Each structure stands twice: as structure tokens, then as C-alpha cells.
């Protein structure tokens, strides 16, 4: 299911996972200086050409939280965008994130952008219904 999606040539640590029968995940990393939204822009263009409907705002806002599931704890800076396929049969969630060791860091201490795409089948809802 995720095989059809764009992966930039500079991507590394590429992983394709089947999370359930209906949910698949694509993960990769790229070198992008914070607060790059190039991947959001590229996917917006790519998905629009494939007739996906954006459910997210055109101007995404970076959010931060502490990830306590890892040791040591890490500060996560992230953006998340959502799309629904034209036929309303699939939902796509695109998340880009940076992780920082310094929990007080307002800007990530690295340029390692993690890109995670989840695709779920049989959603059956429009953006308005999904929100």
C-alpha cells in the first residue's frame, strides 16, 4: 500500500511496515534543517496530482512534546498533515519530526528529519466527517 508513495532520493533508513491488515507505514529520514516543511510541500503536490483531498491547514504549525516512552526522554518537534483519497477509501497521515536530547531546546539540536506516513484503508469518510 505504501509502495506507491514518493520517497526522495536523499532518504535513508527507509522502512516499510505492515501494522495491520488495513494499515501500512512508510518511514525514512532526510537531512533537513529545522523548521523545513519541504516534505509537506512535496507531498502536498504529489497527493494533489493523485486526487487526494487535504484535510489539514495550508500553514502547518510546529508542536513540541516530551516523549517519555524512550530512555532518556526526548523532546519531539513535529508537524502532522492529513489527507483522504478521492474515493474516501483511504486516509493518509504524514508526520515530520525532529528529536532533541535537550528537553528545554526550542530548536532541535540536529538536522535529522524523520518522515512517517501511515495509510489506512476502508476509511469511508470525507475530511469534514473525519474531523
PyMOL commands that set and color helices and strands:
alter all, ss='L'
color gray80, all
select helices_A, chain A and resi 2-4+38-49+127-130
alter helices_A, ss='H'
color red, helices_A
select strands_A, chain A and resi 12-18+23-31+53-54+63-67+74-84+90-100+112-121
alter strands_A, ss='S'
color yellow, strands_A
deselect
rebuild
show_as cartoon
